Amino acid sequence: MSRWIMHIDLDAFFASVEQYRNHPELIGRPVCVGHDPKGGNGRGVVRAASYEARAKGIHAGMPVSQAYRLCPNAAFVEGSFESYVAASDEFMEVLRDFADDGRVRRASIDEAYIEVSQTCLSYDSPRELAIEIQESIRMRTSLPCSIGIAPNMSVAKIATGMNKPRGITLVGPTQSDVESFLAPLPVDALNGVGKKTADWLHKFGIETLGQIQTMTLPELWPVMGRGSVWLHNRALGIDDRPLIDNGARVRKSISKDMTFFEDIRPDAIVYIHESLKNMCSRIGDKLIKKALRFRTVTVKIRYNDFTTIQRSRSIPVETNDTKLLERLALEIFDQKRNSLKPIRLVGVKVSGLSDVSEQLCLTEFM
Ligand SMILES: [Mg+2]
């Protein structure tokens, strides 16, 4: 029996929920989830863009004022986070029906892995099963998705991205199928190779996964050190991780920190404030993506003499409000720092995490 893993990713998730579930009149139109652009004078960023909006050059993270200039007739909707959570839950339930032993590995609010080795036995091909899953998701949630099918999670995830939206990409089942699929791809196609690692590999003339495939481990070692085995295996499409259901799993904390290239003098506090705000907004994005809320904020400060302090504050009701997170982090920092010592590192952590509950309103999430 071949091992088959599917990675299923809902296409343009937030925007699709608005089009296909909340506002069917917006189907086929450019849609941005974000604040009212007020004729180009509005504030805030685009949270998500439909494919029609992307075709106009709009993308998530762009200021709404800029998106408005690119496409004045796009629909701007505030969005409703509870409707996204509901859609996500329905999506995961559909997957559970097809997954071997009902195991679903949720990767984020709009993507998940399932193993379908057993299920595939009752279909002519894995592709036929994928078509049926895609159709079931469309029938039961109204949402479009793309599916990657491969012998393991790492390759399935890459496959999904090859053919979006509404694509199905099958890789395998043999090792040589997997290798020839990966060979032409850039090194950062791998989940886990970020820009930093990619830039580093480029310095050694390594651009594609195929190049890594032809290297031996001793050849790769001087470049990647202890990361060599992992990278070599992934470039060859080898990934033996079992698919473990994490449906009910909740993360314990999310944190970011930043070490400064030079110690920051106590009077250059604005710079540290900016770093803290930046970390808070990245944590906020992650909370939204993972459908989590926090109750406790911790700020870590390391001084130039390497002494480190950590101070926390908890709030009575959990939230995923980035502005509130930012305010708490700055308050803790301002109150607890030793204003005479240069600072070497600051960090922010949120904990006391819980899944977003149904009472949530979207003003908190925007
Ligand atoms: Mg998606």
Residues whose N, C-alpha, C, O or C-beta is under 5 A from the ligand:
A	BS01	MG	D9 L10 D11 A12 F13 D110
